[in-house]
Amino acid sequence: RLRLHDGKLIKDRRYHLRTYPNCFVAKELTDWLIDHKEAPDRETGIRLMQKLMDHYIIHHVCDEHSDYKDAKLLYRFRKDDGTFPLSKDVKVFLRGQSLYEKLVSMEKSILKVREENSVKYQRTFLGCEMIDWLVQEGEVENRKEAVELGQALLEHGIIQHVSNRHHFFDSDLLYQFWTNFRRRRRLTELLNESSSRALSESPDSPFCLRKLNPEPGNTSFLSVQTNKEIKIVSAVRRSSITSLAGNSNPYFSTTPALVFPPVAECNPKSVLKRPVTNEELLSPGAPYTKKTLTIVGDAVGWGFVVRGGRPCHIQAVDPGGPAAAAGMKVCQFVLSVNGMYVLHLDYQTISSLIMTGPRTLVMEVMEAIE
């Protein structure tokens, strides 16, 4: 994606009097894959891009095509339009990548080549050293959170004990980054990942988000895969998943996050008394007033639930959370998020915008005049 941006293949394009930002032409991209030796032929290039579509990494700009077609059609990376699905697993993976990049880029890094039982291991660190570093760098609030973060990284296959005998502890046990985030990966590797077994045996896989020896009944790492039959309510307070799962591990302490609670496999009744359209909200003289809310997330999020679409509305507000303190109320309609107009978006897209944005959230809402 970054190479395509640098090469100007991804850019704003105009089609039928409409401008589509940050998109590429499928046929041009297939040419690029062959020219840059990412694919030996067009057929392989098409299969590779279809893999990216299957993993929700790219999509047709209007979502009119579920297949990647080698034609003059416009596609876009979901990272460029805020629709990339940040599941619990993906967030752990990205957190591990961020920590790894920070560690390898600093002088006197704790990551070193070390030897244990006459075997040399790359990218290693002592458990207690990692915890010291996480606390010193402000990545976590305390040593308890650092241990929980380390355990999450281990359970997702990002780090491991060098002999794979221990979980992560605040001790002098030796661990290593099992995933080498800086290894150059070629797209053709994706074609060898057709089975779960192949994924589990490939720790450097771009899509390797596996869990090592998950404990039965441990729901703290479950994520719900959305489908047409199940609608998931986006809860904007992270405690909703941990409290319901009986687990209070807030290991994402630096960035408040939205979650998709495993227990929310239902479609709760809307709090709205009747459907409201965008035209009704914005029509002159409509009984609605616009309010600007500035919400500073706390250690577990912002404290509200978004639901619906075009327009989205506030389904629930945690009375003790930051959103309530800022004046957010149930039944308000979401007009903008951090300066971006969102009346035309669904709740999943808005949730993603909030999740990938700053801790201080600025929202414009429309509230009915009583």
PEZI-V955961 format. One record per residue. RES is the residue in one letter. OMEGA is omega in radians with two decimals (none if undefined). Layout:
BEGIN
res->RES omega->OMEGA
res->RES omega->OMEGA
END
This chain:
BEGIN
res->R omega->-3.13
res->L omega->3.11
res->R omega->3.11
res->L omega->3.05
res->H omega->-3.13
res->D omega->-3.13
res->G omega->3.10
res->K omega->3.01
res->L omega->3.03
res->I omega->3.14
res->K omega->3.09
res->D omega->-3.11
res->R omega->-3.10
res->R omega->-3.13
res->Y omega->3.14
res->H omega->3.07
res->L omega->3.11
res->R omega->3.13
res->T omega->3.10
res->Y omega->-3.09
res->P omega->2.99
res->N omega->3.13
res->C omega->3.13
res->F omega->3.10
res->V omega->-3.04
res->A omega->-3.10
res->K omega->3.12
res->E omega->-3.12
res->L omega->3.08
res->T omega->3.06
res->D omega->-3.10
res->W omega->3.13
res->L omega->-3.14
res->I omega->-3.13
res->D omega->-3.11
res->H omega->3.04
res->K omega->3.00
res->E omega->3.09
res->A omega->-3.12
res->P omega->-3.11
res->D omega->-3.06
res->R omega->-3.13
res->E omega->3.11
res->T omega->3.11
res->G omega->3.12
res->I omega->3.12
res->R omega->3.14
res->L omega->-3.12
res->M omega->3.05
res->Q omega->3.06
res->K omega->3.14
res->L omega->3.07
res->M omega->-3.13
res->D omega->3.13
res->H omega->3.10
res->Y omega->3.12
res->I omega->3.02
res->I omega->3.08
res->H omega->3.04
res->H omega->-2.99
res->V omega->3.11
res->C omega->-3.10
res->D omega->3.11
res->E omega->-3.13
res->H omega->3.10
res->S omega->3.11
res->D omega->3.06
res->Y omega->-3.10
res->K omega->3.13
res->D omega->-3.04
res->A omega->3.13
res->K omega->3.08
res->L omega->-3.10
res->L omega->3.07
res->Y omega->-3.08
res->R omega->2.99
res->F omega->-3.14
res->R omega->3.07
res->K omega->-3.10
res->D omega->3.11
res->D omega->3.04
res->G omega->-3.13
res->T omega->3.12
res->F omega->-3.05
res->P omega->-3.13
res->L omega->3.08
res->S omega->3.12
res->K omega->-3.12
res->D omega->-3.11
res->V omega->-3.14
res->K omega->3.07
res->V omega->-3.14
res->F omega->-3.13
res->L omega->3.10
res->R omega->3.09
res->G omega->3.12
res->Q omega->3.13
res->S omega->3.12
res->L omega->-3.14
res->Y omega->-3.14
res->E omega->3.14
res->K omega->-3.11
res->L omega->-3.08
res->V omega->-3.10
res->S omega->-3.06
res->M omega->3.07
res->E omega->-3.13
res->K omega->-3.14
res->S omega->3.09
res->I omega->3.09
res->L omega->-3.08
res->K omega->2.97
res->V omega->-3.12
res->R omega->-3.11
res->E omega->3.06
res->E omega->-3.10
res->N omega->3.09
res->S omega->3.09
res->V omega->3.11
res->K omega->-3.13
res->Y omega->3.11
res->Q omega->2.98
res->R omega->-3.07
res->T omega->3.09
res->F omega->3.03
res->L omega->-3.13
res->G omega->-3.12
res->C omega->3.10
res->E omega->3.13
res->M omega->-3.14
res->I omega->3.06
res->D omega->-3.08
res->W omega->-3.13
res->L omega->3.14
res->V omega->-3.12
res->Q omega->-3.10
res->E omega->3.14
res->G omega->3.11
res->E omega->3.10
res->V omega->-3.13
res->E omega->-3.04
res->N omega->-3.08
res->R omega->3.11
res->K omega->3.11
res->E omega->3.11
res->A omega->3.10
res->V omega->-3.14
res->E omega->3.08
res->L omega->3.11
res->G omega->3.12
res->Q omega->3.09
res->A omega->3.13
res->L omega->-3.14
res->L omega->-3.11
res->E omega->3.10
res->H omega->3.02
res->G omega->-3.12
res->I omega->2.99
res->I omega->3.06
res->Q omega->2.95
res->H omega->-2.98
res->V omega->3.09
res->S omega->3.07
res->N omega->-3.11
res->R omega->-3.03
res->H omega->2.95
res->H omega->-3.12
res->F omega->3.13
res->F omega->3.03
res->D omega->-3.03
res->S omega->3.12
res->D omega->3.02
res->L omega->-3.07
res->L omega->3.12
res->Y omega->3.06
res->Q omega->2.98
res->F omega->-3.11
res->W omega->3.10
res->T omega->3.06
res->N omega->-3.04
res->F omega->-3.09
res->R omega->3.07
res->R omega->3.13
res->R omega->-3.14
res->R omega->3.08
res->R omega->-3.11
res->L omega->-3.09
res->T omega->3.08
res->E omega->-3.09
res->L omega->-3.09
res->L omega->3.12
res->N omega->-3.05
res->E omega->-3.09
res->S omega->-3.11
res->S omega->3.12
res->S omega->3.13
res->R omega->3.11
res->A omega->3.12
res->L omega->-3.06
res->S omega->-3.12
res->E omega->-3.11
res->S omega->-3.06
res->P omega->3.14
res->D omega->-3.13
res->S omega->3.09
res->P omega->-3.11
res->F omega->-3.09
res->C omega->3.12
res->L omega->-3.02
res->R omega->3.07
res->K omega->-3.11
res->L omega->3.07
res->N omega->3.13
res->P omega->-3.13
res->E omega->3.10
res->P omega->3.10
res->G omega->3.13
res->N omega->-3.07
res->T omega->-3.06
res->S omega->3.13
res->F omega->3.12
res->L omega->3.02
res->S omega->-3.11
res->V omega->3.07
res->Q omega->-3.10
res->T omega->3.04
res->N omega->-3.04
res->K omega->-3.08
res->E omega->-3.05
res->I omega->3.05
res->K omega->-3.08
res->I omega->3.08
res->V omega->3.14
res->S omega->3.13
res->A omega->-3.03
res->V omega->3.06
res->R omega->-2.96
res->R omega->-3.12
res->S omega->-3.12
res->S omega->3.12
res->I omega->-3.06
res->T omega->-3.13
res->S omega->3.14
res->L omega->-3.13
res->A omega->-3.12
res->G omega->-3.10
res->N omega->-3.09
res->S omega->-3.11
res->N omega->-3.12
res->P omega->-2.99
res->Y omega->2.98
res->F omega->-3.00
res->S omega->-3.02
res->T omega->-3.11
res->T omega->3.08
res->P omega->-3.05
res->A omega->2.96
res->L omega->3.12
res->V omega->3.07
res->F omega->-2.99
res->P omega->3.13
res->P omega->-3.10
res->V omega->-3.03
res->A omega->3.14
res->E omega->-3.11
res->C omega->3.12
res->N omega->-3.06
res->P omega->-3.13
res->K omega->-3.14
res->S omega->3.10
res->V omega->3.14
res->L omega->3.13
res->K omega->3.12
res->R omega->3.10
res->P omega->3.11
res->V omega->-3.14
res->T omega->3.07
res->N omega->-3.13
res->E omega->3.13
res->E omega->-3.14
res->L omega->-2.96
res->L omega->-3.10
res->S omega->-3.13
res->P omega->3.12
res->G omega->3.14
res->A omega->-3.08
res->P omega->3.12
res->Y omega->3.09
res->T omega->-3.10
res->K omega->3.09
res->K omega->3.08
res->T omega->-3.11
res->L omega->3.04
res->T omega->-3.02
res->I omega->3.11
res->V omega->-3.09
res->G omega->3.07
res->D omega->-3.03
res->A omega->-3.09
res->V omega->3.05
res->G omega->-3.09
res->W omega->3.01
res->G omega->3.04
res->F omega->-3.13
res->V omega->3.08
res->V omega->3.12
res->R omega->3.06
res->G omega->-3.14
res->G omega->3.05
res->R omega->0.05
res->P omega->3.01
res->C omega->3.10
res->H omega->3.09
res->I omega->-3.09
res->Q omega->-3.11
res->A omega->3.12
res->V omega->3.06
res->D omega->-3.08
res->P omega->3.14
res->G omega->-3.06
res->G omega->-3.13
res->P omega->-3.12
res->A omega->3.12
res->A omega->3.14
res->A omega->-3.13
res->A omega->3.10
res->G omega->3.12
res->M omega->-3.13
res->K omega->3.04
res->V omega->3.10
res->C omega->3.00
res->Q omega->3.12
res->F omega->-3.06
res->V omega->-3.12
res->L omega->3.14
res->S omega->3.10
res->V omega->3.14
res->N omega->3.07
res->G omega->-3.13
res->M omega->3.12
res->Y omega->-2.99
res->V omega->-3.10
res->L omega->-3.08
res->H omega->-3.05
res->L omega->3.07
res->D omega->-3.02
res->Y omega->-3.14
res->Q omega->3.12
res->T omega->3.12
res->I omega->3.11
res->S omega->3.14
res->S omega->3.11
res->L omega->3.13
res->I omega->-3.07
res->M omega->-3.10
res->T omega->-3.12
res->G omega->-3.10
res->P omega->3.12
res->R omega->3.09
res->T omega->-3.03
res->L omega->3.09
res->V omega->-3.10
res->M omega->2.96
res->E omega->-3.12
res->V omega->3.07
res->M omega->-3.07
res->E omega->-3.14
res->A omega->3.10
res->I omega->-3.11
res->E omega->none
END
